[in-house]
Amino acid sequence: MILVTGGTGLVGAHLLYKLVNNHAKVKAIYRNERKLDNVKKVFSCYTEDFQKLYNNIEWIKADILDVPALTEALSNIELVYHCAAFVSFEPDKYHLLRKTNIEGTANIVNLCCSYNIKKLCYVSSVAALGQSINNEPIDEDTVWNPEADNHVYGITKYGAEMEVWRASQEGLDVVIVNPGVIIGPGIWRYGSGSLFKKAAKGFKYYTSGSVGLVSVYDVVDIMCKLMESNIVNERYVLVAESWSYRKFLGALSKSVKRKPPKQKASFFFLKIIWRIDWLKTKLTGKRRQLTKHIVRSLNTKQNYNSDKVKTILNYSFSPIDQTIKDVGSIYQKQV
C-alpha cells in the first residue's frame, strides 16, 4: 500500500489521481476536511466519473506534526510520497515553516525508518538548491550556501532535505525531486493556480527576471517512475523550461483571453512597494504580498538544468506553452 502526505495540494491531488487510476491501493493524509474538495476538483479535470476513483482512497485525518496519528497512517505501508509542505516567503512565518517543513519531514522519515518502508519520495523545490555562479545553469550539484541571504522557504526546504538524507544514511531508500514552479489545474485559490485567477483580472506589470516552469503531469509522472525504478538516494531537478516573467505572464494572460502586461516594473519601484507592503502588514495585520526576497527573485534571471532526469529516465518534458494553454482552458470551464 502507498501513503501520500499533502494529498489535498496540487502535486498530491494529481499524484493521487494517477495512483488510483492505475489501481494502486492508497492512503492519503489530510488536515482540513474542506480541502478534500480540492482533490475532487483536480480529479474532475481528468474524468467526469471522478467520485468513483476518489472513493478508492483511504483518507486519514492527521497532521505531520502529530506522531501518534502518523503512526496509524503508516501501518501496512510500503511506499511513501511526502508532498506535504507549508509554502510562504514571509519572514514572520519562519517558525511555522520550520515546524511543518523540517520537523514534519523528520517525523515522516523517522517513522519510515521504524516501519521499514521500502522507499520514500520527497517533493522538495528548486528553492532548496544553491545559487548560480557566473550565470551557469543550476543543477543537482549546485552548492547551497548557508551564509547567503536565503529566503525562509528555501532555508526550511533545504533543512527538510537534510532530514531525508539523514534517513538515507540510516538505511531508508529515498529519492528527492526539486521542481520549479509547478503548473497544473484544479486548485485556483492559492499556489500557481492563483496566477490564472490573477491573469483573468489582468496583469499590469511584468518584471525583468525569469522563472523555471514544469507541468504537474510531468512532476507526478517522474515521481512514479523514480519510485518504480531501482534508483535510490538521488535527487533530480524538474524544470522543463526557464522563461522570462514577461513571457510567462503574457502566456498566462493569453490562456484566459486577456491582454498581456505592457509595463515593466523596475527594481527600484518594487523595492518601494515591498516596504509599503511591510508597513501595511504592521498596521493591519494582513499577510504580506511582497517581500524583499520575492522582489529579488522577480528580478533575477535563473536557468536550470534537468539533463540528469532526462537521461536516467529517457524523459521528455511537456512543452510549457501547451501546458499553460490547457490549464487556462480548464480554468475558464471550472471558475
C-alpha positions in Angstrom: 0.0 0.0 0.0 1.1 3.6 -0.7 0.9 6.6 1.6 0.6 10.2 0.2 1.1 13.2 2.5 -0.2 16.5 1.4 -2.9 14.8 -0.7 -5.0 17.9 -0.9 -2.3 20.0 -2.5 -1.6 20.4 -6.2 1.1 17.7 -6.5 -0.6 15.4 -4.0 -4.0 15.5 -5.6 -2.7 14.9 -9.2 -0.5 12.1 -7.8 -3.5 10.5 -6.1 -5.4 10.5 -9.4 -2.5 8.8 -11.2 -2.1 6.2 -8.5 -5.8 5.3 -8.1 -6.3 5.4 -11.8 -3.6 2.7 -12.0 -5.4 0.7 -9.4 -2.9 1.2 -6.6 -4.1 0.8 -3.0 -3.6 4.3 -1.5 -3.9 6.0 1.9 -3.7 9.8 2.0 -3.3 12.3 4.9 -5.5 15.4 5.2 -5.7 18.1 7.9 -8.7 20.1 6.8 -11.9 18.4 5.6 -12.8 21.4 3.4 -9.7 20.9 1.3 -10.9 17.4 0.3 -12.9 19.3 -2.3 -9.6 20.3 -3.9 -9.0 16.6 -4.7 -12.4 16.2 -6.3 -11.8 19.3 -8.4 -8.5 18.0 -9.6 -10.0 14.6 -10.4 -12.7 16.3 -12.3 -10.1 17.7 -14.7 -9.4 14.2 -15.8 -12.8 12.5 -15.8 -16.5 13.0 -15.2 -16.6 9.8 -13.1 -14.2 11.3 -10.5 -16.3 10.3 -7.4 -15.8 6.6 -8.1 -12.0 7.0 -8.2 -12.0 9.4 -5.2 -13.8 6.7 -3.1 -10.9 4.3 -3.6 -8.7 6.5 -1.4 -8.4 5.7 2.3 -8.3 9.0 4.0 -6.6 9.5 7.3 -7.0 12.7 9.3 -3.5 13.5 10.5 -1.0 16.3 10.8 2.6 15.6 10.0 3.4 17.1 13.4 1.1 14.6 15.2 3.3 11.5 15.6 0.5 9.2 17.0 -1.8 9.9 14.1 1.1 9.4 11.6 1.9 6.0 13.3 -1.6 4.9 12.4 -1.3 6.2 8.9 1.9 4.3 8.3 0.6 0.9 9.3 0.8 -1.6 6.4 2.5 0.9 4.1 5.3 0.0 1.7 5.9 3.3 -0.3 5.6 6.9 0.9 5.3 10.1 -1.2 5.9 13.0 1.1 4.3 16.0 -0.7 3.1 17.9 2.4 4.6 21.4 3.0 3.9 24.9 4.0 4.8 27.5 1.4 5.4 31.1 2.4 8.1 33.7 1.8 7.0 35.8 4.7 9.9 36.2 7.3 7.4 36.2 10.2 6.3 32.7 9.2 9.8 31.2 9.7 9.0 29.3 12.9 5.8 27.8 11.3 7.8 26.9 8.2 10.4 25.2 10.3 7.9 23.2 12.2 6.0 22.0 9.1 8.8 21.6 6.6 11.7 20.4 8.8 10.1 18.9 12.0 7.2 17.4 10.0 9.6 15.8 7.5 11.7 14.5 10.4 8.6 12.8 11.8 7.9 11.2 8.4 11.4 9.9 7.8 11.8 8.6 11.4 8.6 6.6 11.1 9.6 5.4 7.7 12.8 4.0 9.2 10.9 2.5 12.1 8.3 0.8 9.9 10.9 -0.4 7.3 9.3 1.5 4.5 10.7 0.3 1.1 11.1 3.7 -0.4 10.3 7.4 0.2 9.9 10.1 -2.5 10.3 13.7 -1.1 8.9 16.7 -3.0 11.4 19.5 -2.4 11.9 22.6 -4.5 14.4 24.5 -6.6 14.3 26.9 -3.7 16.4 24.4 -1.8 19.2 24.5 -4.5 22.2 26.8 -4.4 22.5 30.0 -6.3 24.1 30.1 -9.8 27.7 31.3 -10.1 28.7 33.0 -13.3 25.2 32.6 -14.7 25.7 28.8 -15.1 22.6 26.7 -15.1 21.5 25.4 -11.6 21.5 21.7 -11.3 21.7 18.9 -8.6 25.4 19.7 -7.8 24.9 23.5 -7.3 26.1 24.0 -3.7 23.8 25.5 -1.1 25.4 28.5 0.7 24.1 28.8 4.2 25.8 32.2 4.6 23.8 33.7 1.6 20.7 35.8 2.1 18.4 32.9 1.6 14.6 33.3 1.9 12.8 31.4 4.7 11.0 28.9 2.5 14.3 27.9 0.8 16.0 27.5 4.2 13.3 25.2 5.5 13.1 23.1 2.4 16.9 22.7 2.5 16.6 21.7 6.1 13.9 19.1 5.2 16.2 17.6 2.6 18.9 17.2 5.3 16.4 15.1 7.3 15.7 12.9 4.2 19.5 12.5 3.6 19.9 11.6 7.2 17.3 8.9 6.9 19.1 7.6 3.8 22.2 7.1 5.9 20.1 5.1 8.4 19.1 2.7 5.7 15.9 4.2 4.2 15.9 4.3 0.3 14.9 7.8 -0.8 14.6 9.9 -3.9 14.2 13.7 -3.9 12.7 15.9 -6.7 13.3 19.6 -6.9 10.5 21.1 -9.1 10.4 24.7 -10.3 7.0 26.5 -10.4 4.5 23.7 -11.0 1.7 24.5 -13.5 -1.5 22.4 -13.2 -5.3 22.7 -13.0 -7.9 22.2 -10.3 -6.7 24.4 -7.4 -7.2 28.1 -8.1 -7.3 29.9 -4.8 -3.6 29.6 -4.0 -0.3 28.4 -5.4 0.4 28.6 -9.1 -3.3 28.1 -9.9 -4.0 31.5 -8.4 -1.9 33.0 -11.1 -4.6 32.1 -13.6 -7.1 33.8 -11.4 -4.9 36.9 -11.3 -4.3 36.7 -15.1 -8.1 36.7 -15.6 -8.3 40.0 -13.6 -5.4 41.4 -15.8 -1.7 41.8 -15.1 -0.5 45.4 -15.3 3.2 44.9 -14.9 6.0 42.4 -15.7 9.5 42.2 -14.2 13.0 41.6 -15.6 13.6 38.2 -14.0 13.0 34.6 -15.1 11.3 31.5 -13.7 11.7 27.7 -14.0 8.5 26.0 -15.0 7.2 22.5 -15.1 3.9 20.7 -15.7 2.3 19.0 -12.7 1.7 16.0 -15.0 5.4 15.6 -15.6 6.2 16.0 -11.9 3.9 13.2 -10.8 4.9 11.0 -13.7 8.6 11.3 -12.9 7.9 10.7 -9.2 6.1 7.5 -10.0 8.8 6.3 -12.5 11.5 7.0 -9.9 9.7 5.1 -7.2 9.1 2.1 -9.6 12.8 2.1 -10.6 15.9 0.8 -8.7 17.2 4.4 -8.3 17.8 5.3 -4.7 19.5 8.1 -2.8 19.5 10.6 -5.7 17.9 14.0 -6.3 16.5 15.4 -9.6 15.8 19.0 -10.8 12.5 19.1 -12.5 12.3 22.2 -14.7 11.0 21.9 -18.3 11.9 25.4 -19.4 13.1 28.7 -18.0 11.0 31.7 -19.2 11.2 35.4 -18.6 8.5 36.7 -16.4 7.3 38.8 -19.4 6.8 35.7 -21.5 5.2 33.8 -18.6 2.7 36.5 -17.6 1.9 37.0 -21.2 1.2 33.3 -21.8 -1.0 33.2 -18.6 -2.9 36.2 -19.9 -3.4 34.7 -23.3 -4.6 31.4 -21.9 -7.6 33.2 -20.2 -8.2 35.6 -23.1 -6.7 38.7 -21.5 -4.2 41.2 -22.8 -0.5 40.7 -21.6 1.1 43.2 -19.3 2.7 46.1 -21.2 4.6 48.0 -18.4 7.9 46.8 -16.8 8.0 47.3 -13.0 11.5 48.5 -12.2 13.6 47.0 -9.4 13.6 50.4 -7.7 9.8 50.6 -7.9 9.3 47.2 -6.4 11.7 47.9 -3.6 9.5 50.8 -2.6 6.3 48.7 -2.9 7.7 45.8 -0.7 8.5 48.4 2.0 4.9 49.8 1.8 3.6 46.3 2.0 5.6 45.6 5.1 4.2 48.8 6.8 0.7 47.9 5.7 1.1 44.5 7.4 2.4 46.1 10.6 -0.6 48.4 10.7 -3.4 46.0 9.6 -2.1 42.5 10.4 -2.8 41.3 6.9 -0.4 38.8 5.3 2.5 40.0 3.2 2.0 40.1 -0.6 5.5 41.2 -1.4 8.8 40.7 0.4 12.4 41.7 -0.2 13.3 38.1 -1.3 10.3 37.9 -3.7 11.3 41.2 -5.3 14.8 39.9 -5.7 13.5 36.7 -7.3 11.2 38.6 -9.7 14.3 40.5 -11.0 16.8 37.6 -11.1 17.5 35.6 -14.2 17.8 31.9 -13.3 18.4 29.0 -15.6 18.0 25.3 -14.6 19.5 22.1 -16.0 17.3 19.0 -15.8 19.5 16.8 -18.0 20.1 14.3 -15.2 16.4 13.1 -15.0 16.0 13.4 -18.8 19.0 11.0 -19.2 18.3 8.5 -16.5 14.6 8.1 -17.4 14.9 8.9 -21.1 12.3 11.6 -20.3 10.9 14.4 -22.4 9.1 17.2 -20.6 5.8 18.6 -21.8 6.0 22.0 -23.7 5.2 24.7 -21.2 3.3 26.9 -23.7 0.8 24.0 -24.3 0.6 23.2 -20.6 -0.4 26.8 -19.8 -2.8 26.9 -22.7 -4.5 23.7 -21.5 -4.6 24.8 -17.8 -6.1 28.2 -18.8 -8.8 26.4 -20.8 -9.7 24.3 -17.8 -9.7 27.4 -15.5 -12.3 29.0 -17.8 -14.5 26.0 -17.5 -14.2 25.5 -13.8 -14.3 29.1 -12.5 
